[in-house]
Amino acid sequence: MAGKIFYRERRKVGKEEKKPRFKMVAVAGVDLKVYPNHLRKQELEQIAESIGAELVLLKGGGKGDEKEVEVNA
């Protein structure tokens, strides 16, 4: 099974700004250390391609919809 990299789009960065728009949230099945807080989509794609992982975009809720989620393994 290939690993998965979970990421989401940042909220406070507009589409026309020249700042990285994505944040890596979690990694499963891959031994990977990541140091930057924010990444560009192209950077995420290159990382995933080089380690054979799948990129998974997390769908976020609206403002104030953040809840603590329990994950059963």
mmCIF file of the N, C-alpha and C atoms, coordinates in Angstrom:
data_MODEL
# 
_entry.id   MODEL 
# 
loop_
_atom_site.group_PDB 
_atom_site.id 
_atom_site.type_symbol 
_atom_site.label_atom_id 
_atom_site.label_alt_id 
_atom_site.label_comp_id 
_atom_site.label_asym_id 
_atom_site.label_entity_id 
_atom_site.label_seq_id 
_atom_site.pdbx_PDB_ins_code 
_atom_site.Cartn_x 
_atom_site.Cartn_y 
_atom_site.Cartn_z 
_atom_site.occupancy 
_atom_site.B_iso_or_equiv 
_atom_site.pdbx_formal_charge 
_atom_site.auth_seq_id 
_atom_site.auth_comp_id 
_atom_site.auth_asym_id 
_atom_site.auth_atom_id 
_atom_site.pdbx_PDB_model_num 
ATOM 1   N N  . MET A 1 1  ? 0.839   -1.185 0.000  1.00 0.00 ? 1  MET A N  1 
ATOM 2   C CA . MET A 1 1  ? 0.000   0.000  0.000  1.00 0.00 ? 1  MET A CA 1 
ATOM 3   C C  . MET A 1 1  ? 0.882   1.247  0.000  1.00 0.00 ? 1  MET A C  1 
ATOM 4   N N  . ALA A 1 2  ? 0.579   2.133  -0.898 1.00 0.00 ? 2  ALA A N  1 
ATOM 5   C CA . ALA A 1 2  ? 1.319   3.395  -0.950 1.00 0.00 ? 2  ALA A CA 1 
ATOM 6   C C  . ALA A 1 2  ? 0.863   4.283  0.200  1.00 0.00 ? 2  ALA A C  1 
ATOM 7   N N  . GLY A 1 3  ? 1.721   5.180  0.612  1.00 0.00 ? 3  GLY A N  1 
ATOM 8   C CA . GLY A 1 3  ? 1.376   6.096  1.688  1.00 0.00 ? 3  GLY A CA 1 
ATOM 9   C C  . GLY A 1 3  ? 0.436   7.183  1.213  1.00 0.00 ? 3  GLY A C  1 
ATOM 10  N N  . LYS A 1 4  ? -0.041  7.958  2.151  1.00 0.00 ? 4  LYS A N  1 
ATOM 11  C CA . LYS A 1 4  ? -0.944  9.059  1.835  1.00 0.00 ? 4  LYS A CA 1 
ATOM 12  C C  . LYS A 1 4  ? -0.455  10.313 2.542  1.00 0.00 ? 4  LYS A C  1 
ATOM 13  N N  . ILE A 1 5  ? -0.579  11.433 1.853  1.00 0.00 ? 5  ILE A N  1 
ATOM 14  C CA . ILE A 1 5  ? -0.271  12.735 2.424  1.00 0.00 ? 5  ILE A CA 1 
ATOM 15  C C  . ILE A 1 5  ? -1.575  13.524 2.439  1.00 0.00 ? 5  ILE A C  1 
ATOM 16  N N  . PHE A 1 6  ? -2.003  13.921 3.628  1.00 0.00 ? 6  PHE A N  1 
ATOM 17  C CA . PHE A 1 6  ? -3.229  14.684 3.789  1.00 0.00 ? 6  PHE A CA 1 
ATOM 18  C C  . PHE A 1 6  ? -2.879  16.165 3.911  1.00 0.00 ? 6  PHE A C  1 
ATOM 19  N N  . TYR A 1 7  ? -3.575  16.992 3.147  1.00 0.00 ? 7  TYR A N  1 
ATOM 20  C CA . TYR A 1 7  ? -3.297  18.429 3.173  1.00 0.00 ? 7  TYR A CA 1 
ATOM 21  C C  . TYR A 1 7  ? -4.594  19.202 3.046  1.00 0.00 ? 7  TYR A C  1 
ATOM 22  N N  . ARG A 1 8  ? -4.538  20.482 3.404  1.00 0.00 ? 8  ARG A N  1 
ATOM 23  C CA . ARG A 1 8  ? -5.710  21.340 3.273  1.00 0.00 ? 8  ARG A CA 1 
ATOM 24  C C  . ARG A 1 8  ? -5.283  22.705 2.761  1.00 0.00 ? 8  ARG A C  1 
ATOM 25  N N  . GLU A 1 9  ? -6.246  23.435 2.257  1.00 0.00 ? 9  GLU A N  1 
ATOM 26  C CA . GLU A 1 9  ? -5.972  24.787 1.772  1.00 0.00 ? 9  GLU A CA 1 
ATOM 27  C C  . GLU A 1 9  ? -6.053  25.750 2.951  1.00 0.00 ? 9  GLU A C  1 
ATOM 28  N N  . ARG A 1 10 ? -5.116  26.679 2.985  1.00 0.00 ? 10 ARG A N  1 
ATOM 29  C CA . ARG A 1 10 ? -5.124  27.686 4.049  1.00 0.00 ? 10 ARG A CA 1 
ATOM 30  C C  . ARG A 1 10 ? -6.284  28.646 3.843  1.00 0.00 ? 10 ARG A C  1 
ATOM 31  N N  . ARG A 1 11 ? -6.776  29.194 4.927  1.00 0.00 ? 11 ARG A N  1 
ATOM 32  C CA . ARG A 1 11 ? -7.939  30.083 4.853  1.00 0.00 ? 11 ARG A CA 1 
ATOM 33  C C  . ARG A 1 11 ? -7.585  31.531 4.591  1.00 0.00 ? 11 ARG A C  1 
ATOM 34  N N  . LYS A 1 12 ? -6.475  32.002 5.148  1.00 0.00 ? 12 LYS A N  1 
ATOM 35  C CA . LYS A 1 12 ? -6.183  33.429 5.106  1.00 0.00 ? 12 LYS A CA 1 
ATOM 36  C C  . LYS A 1 12 ? -5.302  33.845 3.932  1.00 0.00 ? 12 LYS A C  1 
ATOM 37  N N  . VAL A 1 13 ? -5.162  33.003 2.923  1.00 0.00 ? 13 VAL A N  1 
ATOM 38  C CA . VAL A 1 13 ? -4.340  33.336 1.766  1.00 0.00 ? 13 VAL A CA 1 
ATOM 39  C C  . VAL A 1 13 ? -5.239  33.333 0.539  1.00 0.00 ? 13 VAL A C  1 
ATOM 40  N N  . GLY A 1 14 ? -5.262  34.452 -0.177 1.00 0.00 ? 14 GLY A N  1 
ATOM 41  C CA . GLY A 1 14 ? -6.077  34.549 -1.381 1.00 0.00 ? 14 GLY A CA 1 
ATOM 42  C C  . GLY A 1 14 ? -5.435  33.832 -2.556 1.00 0.00 ? 14 GLY A C  1 
ATOM 43  N N  . LYS A 1 15 ? -6.212  33.561 -3.572 1.00 0.00 ? 15 LYS A N  1 
ATOM 44  C CA . LYS A 1 15 ? -5.714  32.831 -4.735 1.00 0.00 ? 15 LYS A CA 1 
ATOM 45  C C  . LYS A 1 15 ? -4.694  33.631 -5.532 1.00 0.00 ? 15 LYS A C  1 
ATOM 46  N N  . GLU A 1 16 ? -4.739  34.933 -5.470 1.00 0.00 ? 16 GLU A N  1 
ATOM 47  C CA . GLU A 1 16 ? -3.825  35.774 -6.242 1.00 0.00 ? 16 GLU A CA 1 
ATOM 48  C C  . GLU A 1 16 ? -2.554  36.144 -5.478 1.00 0.00 ? 16 GLU A C  1 
ATOM 49  N N  . GLU A 1 17 ? -2.490  35.821 -4.194 1.00 0.00 ? 17 GLU A N  1 
ATOM 50  C CA . GLU A 1 17 ? -1.294  36.137 -3.410 1.00 0.00 ? 17 GLU A CA 1 
ATOM 51  C C  . GLU A 1 17 ? -0.157  35.210 -3.780 1.00 0.00 ? 17 GLU A C  1 
ATOM 52  N N  . LYS A 1 18 ? 1.042   35.680 -3.625 1.00 0.00 ? 18 LYS A N  1 
ATOM 53  C CA . LYS A 1 18 ? 2.231   34.894 -3.958 1.00 0.00 ? 18 LYS A CA 1 
ATOM 54  C C  . LYS A 1 18 ? 2.776   34.172 -2.725 1.00 0.00 ? 18 LYS A C  1 
ATOM 55  N N  . LYS A 1 19 ? 1.878   33.575 -1.947 1.00 0.00 ? 19 LYS A N  1 
ATOM 56  C CA . LYS A 1 19 ? 2.268   32.840 -0.749 1.00 0.00 ? 19 LYS A CA 1 
ATOM 57  C C  . LYS A 1 19 ? 1.822   31.391 -0.899 1.00 0.00 ? 19 LYS A C  1 
ATOM 58  N N  . PRO A 1 20 ? 2.516   30.451 -0.245 1.00 0.00 ? 20 PRO A N  1 
ATOM 59  C CA . PRO A 1 20 ? 2.066   29.060 -0.290 1.00 0.00 ? 20 PRO A CA 1 
ATOM 60  C C  . PRO A 1 20 ? 0.657   28.938 0.282  1.00 0.00 ? 20 PRO A C  1 
ATOM 61  N N  . ARG A 1 21 ? -0.214  28.194 -0.417 1.00 0.00 ? 21 ARG A N  1 
ATOM 62  C CA . ARG A 1 21 ? -1.621  28.131 -0.032 1.00 0.00 ? 21 ARG A CA 1 
ATOM 63  C C  . ARG A 1 21 ? -2.014  26.864 0.705  1.00 0.00 ? 21 ARG A C  1 
ATOM 64  N N  . PHE A 1 22 ? -1.109  25.906 0.874  1.00 0.00 ? 22 PHE A N  1 
ATOM 65  C CA . PHE A 1 22 ? -1.499  24.623 1.432  1.00 0.00 ? 22 PHE A CA 1 
ATOM 66  C C  . PHE A 1 22 ? -0.712  24.281 2.683  1.00 0.00 ? 22 PHE A C  1 
ATOM 67  N N  . LYS A 1 23 ? -1.330  23.510 3.558  1.00 0.00 ? 23 LYS A N  1 
ATOM 68  C CA . LYS A 1 23 ? -0.692  23.067 4.791  1.00 0.00 ? 23 LYS A CA 1 
ATOM 69  C C  . LYS A 1 23 ? -0.794  21.549 4.842  1.00 0.00 ? 23 LYS A C  1 
ATOM 70  N N  . MET A 1 24 ? 0.344   20.900 5.062  1.00 0.00 ? 24 MET A N  1 
ATOM 71  C CA . MET A 1 24 ? 0.350   19.460 5.213  1.00 0.00 ? 24 MET A CA 1 
ATOM 72  C C  . MET A 1 24 ? -0.177  19.156 6.607  1.00 0.00 ? 24 MET A C  1 
ATOM 73  N N  . VAL A 1 25 ? -1.154  18.271 6.693  1.00 0.00 ? 25 VAL A N  1 
ATOM 74  C CA . VAL A 1 25 ? -1.814  17.992 7.953  1.00 0.00 ? 25 VAL A CA 1 
ATOM 75  C C  . VAL A 1 25 ? -1.334  16.679 8.559  1.00 0.00 ? 25 VAL A C  1 
ATOM 76  N N  . ALA A 1 26 ? -1.221  15.627 7.739  1.00 0.00 ? 26 ALA A N  1 
ATOM 77  C CA . ALA A 1 26 ? -0.833  14.320 8.263  1.00 0.00 ? 26 ALA A CA 1 
ATOM 78  C C  . ALA A 1 26 ? -0.217  13.476 7.150  1.00 0.00 ? 26 ALA A C  1 
ATOM 79  N N  . VAL A 1 27 ? 0.544   12.470 7.579  1.00 0.00 ? 27 VAL A N  1 
ATOM 80  C CA . VAL A 1 27 ? 1.173   11.540 6.651  1.00 0.00 ? 27 VAL A CA 1 
ATOM 81  C C  . VAL A 1 27 ? 0.928   10.137 7.197  1.00 0.00 ? 27 VAL A C  1 
ATOM 82  N N  . ALA A 1 28 ? 0.514   9.206  6.313  1.00 0.00 ? 28 ALA A N  1 
ATOM 83  C CA . ALA A 1 28 ? 0.266   7.829  6.738  1.00 0.00 ? 28 ALA A CA 1 
ATOM 84  C C  . ALA A 1 28 ? 1.026   6.865  5.840  1.00 0.00 ? 28 ALA A C  1 
ATOM 85  N N  . GLY A 1 29 ? 1.685   5.895  6.444  1.00 0.00 ? 29 GLY A N  1 
ATOM 86  C CA . GLY A 1 29 ? 2.342   4.844  5.686  1.00 0.00 ? 29 GLY A CA 1 
ATOM 87  C C  . GLY A 1 29 ? 3.640   5.250  5.015  1.00 0.00 ? 29 GLY A C  1 
ATOM 88  N N  . VAL A 1 30 ? 4.197   6.382  5.393  1.00 0.00 ? 30 VAL A N  1 
ATOM 89  C CA . VAL A 1 30 ? 5.428   6.877  4.790  1.00 0.00 ? 30 VAL A CA 1 
ATOM 90  C C  . VAL A 1 30 ? 6.303   7.449  5.902  1.00 0.00 ? 30 VAL A C  1 
ATOM 91  N N  . ASP A 1 31 ? 7.584   7.140  5.866  1.00 0.00 ? 31 ASP A N  1 
ATOM 92  C CA . ASP A 1 31 ? 8.520   7.731  6.813  1.00 0.00 ? 31 ASP A CA 1 
ATOM 93  C C  . ASP A 1 31 ? 8.993   9.044  6.207  1.00 0.00 ? 31 ASP A C  1 
ATOM 94  N N  . LEU A 1 32 ? 8.446   10.154 6.684  1.00 0.00 ? 32 LEU A N  1 
ATOM 95  C CA . LEU A 1 32 ? 8.705   11.457 6.080  1.00 0.00 ? 32 LEU A CA 1 
ATOM 96  C C  . LEU A 1 32 ? 8.758   12.516 7.171  1.00 0.00 ? 32 LEU A C  1 
ATOM 97  N N  . LYS A 1 33 ? 9.769   13.358 7.120  1.00 0.00 ? 33 LYS A N  1 
ATOM 98  C CA . LYS A 1 33 ? 9.863   14.501 8.024  1.00 0.00 ? 33 LYS A CA 1 
ATOM 99  C C  . LYS A 1 33 ? 9.683   15.756 7.179  1.00 0.00 ? 33 LYS A C  1 
ATOM 100 N N  . VAL A 1 34 ? 8.809   16.633 7.625  1.00 0.00 ? 34 VAL A N  1 
ATOM 101 C CA . VAL A 1 34 ? 8.513   17.864 6.896  1.00 0.00 ? 34 VAL A CA 1 
ATOM 102 C C  . VAL A 1 34 ? 8.759   19.033 7.836  1.00 0.00 ? 34 VAL A C  1 
ATOM 103 N N  . TYR A 1 35 ? 9.516   20.019 7.381  1.00 0.00 ? 35 TYR A N  1 
ATOM 104 C CA . TYR A 1 35 ? 9.872   21.150 8.228  1.00 0.00 ? 35 TYR A CA 1 
ATOM 105 C C  . TYR A 1 35 ? 9.089   22.432 7.945  1.00 0.00 ? 35 TYR A C  1 
ATOM 106 N N  . PRO A 1 36 ? 8.741   22.762 6.688  1.00 0.00 ? 36 PRO A N  1 
ATOM 107 C CA . PRO A 1 36 ? 8.008   24.026 6.477  1.00 0.00 ? 36 PRO A CA 1 
ATOM 108 C C  . PRO A 1 36 ? 6.561   23.911 6.945  1.00 0.00 ? 36 PRO A C  1 
ATOM 109 N N  . ASN A 1 37 ? 5.988   25.037 7.339  1.00 0.00 ? 37 ASN A N  1 
ATOM 110 C CA . ASN A 1 37 ? 4.592   25.061 7.763  1.00 0.00 ? 37 ASN A CA 1 
ATOM 111 C C  . ASN A 1 37 ? 3.635   25.064 6.576  1.00 0.00 ? 37 ASN A C  1 
ATOM 112 N N  . HIS A 1 38 ? 4.000   25.769 5.517  1.00 0.00 ? 38 HIS A N  1 
ATOM 113 C CA . HIS A 1 38 ? 3.121   25.916 4.374  1.00 0.00 ? 38 HIS A CA 1 
ATOM 114 C C  . HIS A 1 38 ? 3.860   25.538 3.097  1.00 0.00 ? 38 HIS A C  1 
ATOM 115 N N  . LEU A 1 39 ? 3.139   24.901 2.179  1.00 0.00 ? 39 LEU A N  1 
ATOM 116 C CA . LEU A 1 39 ? 3.740   24.425 0.936  1.00 0.00 ? 39 LEU A CA 1 
ATOM 117 C C  . LEU A 1 39 ? 2.888   24.837 -0.255 1.00 0.00 ? 39 LEU A C  1 
ATOM 118 N N  . ARG A 1 40 ? 3.518   24.895 -1.409 1.00 0.00 ? 40 ARG A N  1 
ATOM 119 C CA . ARG A 1 40 ? 2.803   25.126 -2.649 1.00 0.00 ? 40 ARG A CA 1 
ATOM 120 C C  . ARG A 1 40 ? 2.314   23.785 -3.187 1.00 0.00 ? 40 ARG A C  1 
ATOM 121 N N  . LYS A 1 41 ? 1.255   23.810 -3.990 1.00 0.00 ? 41 LYS A N  1 
ATOM 122 C CA . LYS A 1 41 ? 0.682   22.572 -4.537 1.00 0.00 ? 41 LYS A CA 1 
ATOM 123 C C  . LYS A 1 41 ? 1.729   21.796 -5.332 1.00 0.00 ? 41 LYS A C  1 
ATOM 124 N N  . GLN A 1 42 ? 2.530   22.498 -6.107 1.00 0.00 ? 42 GLN A N  1 
ATOM 125 C CA . GLN A 1 42 ? 3.567   21.850 -6.908 1.00 0.00 ? 42 GLN A CA 1 
ATOM 126 C C  . GLN A 1 42 ? 4.584   21.143 -6.007 1.00 0.00 ? 42 GLN A C  1 
ATOM 127 N N  . GLU A 1 43 ? 4.919   21.747 -4.879 1.00 0.00 ? 43 GLU A N  1 
ATOM 128 C CA . GLU A 1 43 ? 5.850   21.121 -3.935 1.00 0.00 ? 43 GLU A CA 1 
ATOM 129 C C  . GLU A 1 43 ? 5.250   19.850 -3.351 1.00 0.00 ? 43 GLU A C  1 
ATOM 130 N N  . LEU A 1 44 ? 3.973   19.897 -2.978 1.00 0.00 ? 44 LEU A N  1 
ATOM 131 C CA . LEU A 1 44 ? 3.303   18.709 -2.467 1.00 0.00 ? 44 LEU A CA 1 
ATOM 132 C C  . LEU A 1 44 ? 3.289   17.590 -3.499 1.00 0.00 ? 44 LEU A C  1 
ATOM 133 N N  . GLU A 1 45 ? 2.987   17.950 -4.750 1.00 0.00 ? 45 GLU A N  1 
ATOM 134 C CA . GLU A 1 45 ? 2.946   16.949 -5.816 1.00 0.00 ? 45 GLU A CA 1 
ATOM 135 C C  . GLU A 1 45 ? 4.315   16.313 -6.043 1.00 0.00 ? 45 GLU A C  1 
ATOM 136 N N  . GLN A 1 46 ? 5.374   17.114 -6.001 1.00 0.00 ? 46 GLN A N  1 
ATOM 137 C CA . GLN A 1 46 ? 6.725   16.579 -6.185 1.00 0.00 ? 46 GLN A CA 1 
ATOM 138 C C  . GLN A 1 46 ? 7.112   15.641 -5.047 1.00 0.00 ? 46 GLN A C  1 
ATOM 139 N N  . ILE A 1 47 ? 6.778   16.006 -3.821 1.00 0.00 ? 47 ILE A N  1 
ATOM 140 C CA . ILE A 1 47 ? 7.075   15.144 -2.677 1.00 0.00 ? 47 ILE A CA 1 
ATOM 141 C C  . ILE A 1 47 ? 6.326   13.825 -2.810 1.00 0.00 ? 47 ILE A C  1 
ATOM 142 N N  . ALA A 1 48 ? 5.044   13.896 -3.114 1.00 0.00 ? 48 ALA A N  1 
ATOM 143 C CA . ALA A 1 48 ? 4.232   12.687 -3.238 1.00 0.00 ? 48 ALA A CA 1 
ATOM 144 C C  . ALA A 1 48 ? 4.744   11.784 -4.357 1.00 0.00 ? 48 ALA A C  1 
ATOM 145 N N  . GLU A 1 49 ? 5.102   12.373 -5.482 1.00 0.00 ? 49 GLU A N  1 
ATOM 146 C CA . GLU A 1 49 ? 5.608   11.595 -6.609 1.00 0.00 ? 49 GLU A CA 1 
ATOM 147 C C  . GLU A 1 49 ? 6.924   10.901 -6.267 1.00 0.00 ? 49 GLU A C  1 
ATOM 148 N N  . SER A 1 50 ? 7.799   11.597 -5.592 1.00 0.00 ? 50 SER A N  1 
ATOM 149 C CA . SER A 1 50 ? 9.121   11.028 -5.309 1.00 0.00 ? 50 SER A CA 1 
ATOM 150 C C  . SER A 1 50 ? 9.073   9.901  -4.273 1.00 0.00 ? 50 SER A C  1 
ATOM 151 N N  . ILE A 1 51 ? 8.073   9.914  -3.364 1.00 0.00 ? 51 ILE A N  1 
ATOM 152 C CA . ILE A 1 51 ? 7.994   8.842  -2.369 1.00 0.00 ? 51 ILE A CA 1 
ATOM 153 C C  . ILE A 1 51 ? 6.879   7.844  -2.676 1.00 0.00 ? 51 ILE A C  1 
ATOM 154 N N  . GLY A 1 52 ? 6.183   8.050  -3.775 1.00 0.00 ? 52 GLY A N  1 
ATOM 155 C CA . GLY A 1 52 ? 5.124   7.127  -4.176 1.00 0.00 ? 52 GLY A CA 1 
ATOM 156 C C  . GLY A 1 52 ? 3.882   7.212  -3.307 1.00 0.00 ? 52 GLY A C  1 
ATOM 157 N N  . ALA A 1 53 ? 3.554   8.408  -2.844 1.00 0.00 ? 53 ALA A N  1 
ATOM 158 C CA . ALA A 1 53 ? 2.393   8.595  -1.975 1.00 0.00 ? 53 ALA A CA 1 
ATOM 159 C C  . ALA A 1 53 ? 1.247   9.250  -2.743 1.00 0.00 ? 53 ALA A C  1 
ATOM 160 N N  . GLU A 1 54 ? 0.061   9.094  -2.207 1.00 0.00 ? 54 GLU A N  1 
ATOM 161 C CA . GLU A 1 54 ? -1.139  9.689  -2.779 1.00 0.00 ? 54 GLU A CA 1 
ATOM 162 C C  . GLU A 1 54 ? -1.457  10.969 -2.019 1.00 0.00 ? 54 GLU A C  1 
ATOM 163 N N  . LEU A 1 55 ? -1.839  12.029 -2.730 1.00 0.00 ? 55 LEU A N  1 
ATOM 164 C CA . LEU A 1 55 ? -2.247  13.280 -2.082 1.00 0.00 ? 55 LEU A CA 1 
ATOM 165 C C  . LEU A 1 55 ? -3.745  13.239 -1.813 1.00 0.00 ? 55 LEU A C  1 
ATOM 166 N N  . VAL A 1 56 ? -4.145  13.600 -0.595 1.00 0.00 ? 56 VAL A N  1 
ATOM 167 C CA . VAL A 1 56 ? -5.553  13.617 -0.223 1.00 0.00 ? 56 VAL A CA 1 
ATOM 168 C C  . VAL A 1 56 ? -5.889  15.012 0.288  1.00 0.00 ? 56 VAL A C  1 
ATOM 169 N N  . LEU A 1 57 ? -6.751  15.721 -0.449 1.00 0.00 ? 57 LEU A N  1 
ATOM 170 C CA . LEU A 1 57 ? -7.182  17.058 -0.047 1.00 0.00 ? 57 LEU A CA 1 
ATOM 171 C C  . LEU A 1 57 ? -8.302  16.927 0.972  1.00 0.00 ? 57 LEU A C  1 
ATOM 172 N N  . LEU A 1 58 ? -8.116  17.512 2.144  1.00 0.00 ? 58 LEU A N  1 
ATOM 173 C CA . LEU A 1 58 ? -9.141  17.495 3.177  1.00 0.00 ? 58 LEU A CA 1 
ATOM 174 C C  . LEU A 1 58 ? -10.132 18.620 2.915  1.00 0.00 ? 58 LEU A C  1 
ATOM 175 N N  . LYS A 1 59 ? -11.400 18.295 2.958  1.00 0.00 ? 59 LYS A N  1 
ATOM 176 C CA . LYS A 1 59 ? -12.434 19.301 2.754  1.00 0.00 ? 59 LYS A CA 1 
ATOM 177 C C  . LYS A 1 59 ? -12.711 19.958 4.078  1.00 0.00 ? 59 LYS A C  1 
ATOM 178 N N  . GLY A 1 60 ? -12.557 21.275 4.124  1.00 0.00 ? 60 GLY A N  1 
ATOM 179 C CA . GLY A 1 60 ? -12.759 22.012 5.362  1.00 0.00 ? 60 GLY A CA 1 
ATOM 180 C C  . GLY A 1 60 ? -14.156 22.565 5.446  1.00 0.00 ? 60 GLY A C  1 
ATOM 181 N N  . GLY A 1 61 ? -14.592 22.804 6.667  1.00 0.00 ? 61 GLY A N  1 
ATOM 182 C CA . GLY A 1 61 ? -15.877 23.423 6.880  1.00 0.00 ? 61 GLY A CA 1 
ATOM 183 C C  . GLY A 1 61 ? -15.736 24.936 6.828  1.00 0.00 ? 61 GLY A C  1 
ATOM 184 N N  . GLY A 1 62 ? -16.780 25.590 7.144  1.00 0.00 ? 62 GLY A N  1 
ATOM 185 C CA . GLY A 1 62 ? -16.754 27.048 7.174  1.00 0.00 ? 62 GLY A CA 1 
ATOM 186 C C  . GLY A 1 62 ? -16.077 27.542 8.434  1.00 0.00 ? 62 GLY A C  1 
ATOM 187 N N  . LYS A 1 63 ? -16.069 28.832 8.594  1.00 0.00 ? 63 LYS A N  1 
ATOM 188 C CA . LYS A 1 63 ? -15.432 29.447 9.758  1.00 0.00 ? 63 LYS A CA 1 
ATOM 189 C C  . LYS A 1 63 ? -16.144 28.985 11.032 1.00 0.00 ? 63 LYS A C  1 
ATOM 190 N N  . GLY A 1 64 ? -15.360 28.559 12.012 1.00 0.00 ? 64 GLY A N  1 
ATOM 191 C CA . GLY A 1 64 ? -15.930 28.123 13.272 1.00 0.00 ? 64 GLY A CA 1 
ATOM 192 C C  . GLY A 1 64 ? -16.398 26.680 13.284 1.00 0.00 ? 64 GLY A C  1 
ATOM 193 N N  . ASP A 1 65 ? -16.184 25.931 12.202 1.00 0.00 ? 65 ASP A N  1 
ATOM 194 C CA . ASP A 1 65 ? -16.624 24.542 12.123 1.00 0.00 ? 65 ASP A CA 1 
ATOM 195 C C  . ASP A 1 65 ? -15.567 23.554 12.591 1.00 0.00 ? 65 ASP A C  1 
ATOM 196 N N  . GLU A 1 66 ? -14.439 24.042 13.090 1.00 0.00 ? 66 GLU A N  1 
ATOM 197 C CA . GLU A 1 66 ? -13.381 23.135 13.523 1.00 0.00 ? 66 GLU A CA 1 
ATOM 198 C C  . GLU A 1 66 ? -13.813 22.410 14.782 1.00 0.00 ? 66 GLU A C  1 
ATOM 199 N N  . LYS A 1 67 ? -13.731 21.084 14.730 1.00 0.00 ? 67 LYS A N  1 
ATOM 200 C CA . LYS A 1 67 ? -14.106 20.255 15.863 1.00 0.00 ? 67 LYS A CA 1 
ATOM 201 C C  . LYS A 1 67 ? -13.007 19.239 16.078 1.00 0.00 ? 67 LYS A C  1 
ATOM 202 N N  . GLU A 1 68 ? -12.895 18.768 17.301 1.00 0.00 ? 68 GLU A N  1 
ATOM 203 C CA . GLU A 1 68 ? -11.929 17.722 17.606 1.00 0.00 ? 68 GLU A CA 1 
ATOM 204 C C  . GLU A 1 68 ? -12.494 16.418 17.067 1.00 0.00 ? 68 GLU A C  1 
ATOM 205 N N  . VAL A 1 69 ? -11.692 15.684 16.296 1.00 0.00 ? 69 VAL A N  1 
ATOM 206 C CA . VAL A 1 69 ? -12.157 14.453 15.679 1.00 0.00 ? 69 VAL A CA 1 
ATOM 207 C C  . VAL A 1 69 ? -11.381 13.279 16.269 1.00 0.00 ? 69 VAL A C  1 
ATOM 208 N N  . GLU A 1 70 ? -12.110 12.225 16.652 1.00 0.00 ? 70 GLU A N  1 
ATOM 209 C CA . GLU A 1 70 ? -11.470 11.019 17.157 1.00 0.00 ? 70 GLU A CA 1 
ATOM 210 C C  . GLU A 1 70 ? -11.279 10.060 15.999 1.00 0.00 ? 70 GLU A C  1 
ATOM 211 N N  . VAL A 1 71 ? -10.070 9.552  15.832 1.00 0.00 ? 71 VAL A N  1 
ATOM 212 C CA . VAL A 1 71 ? -9.746  8.648  14.738 1.00 0.00 ? 71 VAL A CA 1 
ATOM 213 C C  . VAL A 1 71 ? -9.535  7.259  15.316 1.00 0.00 ? 71 VAL A C  1 
ATOM 214 N N  . ASN A 1 72 ? -10.286 6.302  14.824 1.00 0.00 ? 72 ASN A N  1 
ATOM 215 C CA . ASN A 1 72 ? -10.130 4.911  15.244 1.00 0.00 ? 72 ASN A CA 1 
ATOM 216 C C  . ASN A 1 72 ? -9.240  4.191  14.265 1.00 0.00 ? 72 ASN A C  1 
ATOM 217 N N  . ALA A 1 73 ? -8.140  3.633  14.742 1.00 0.00 ? 73 ALA A N  1 
ATOM 218 C CA . ALA A 1 73 ? -7.202  2.951  13.858 1.00 0.00 ? 73 ALA A CA 1 
ATOM 219 C C  . ALA A 1 73 ? -7.508  1.487  13.740 1.00 0.00 ? 73 ALA A C  1 
# 
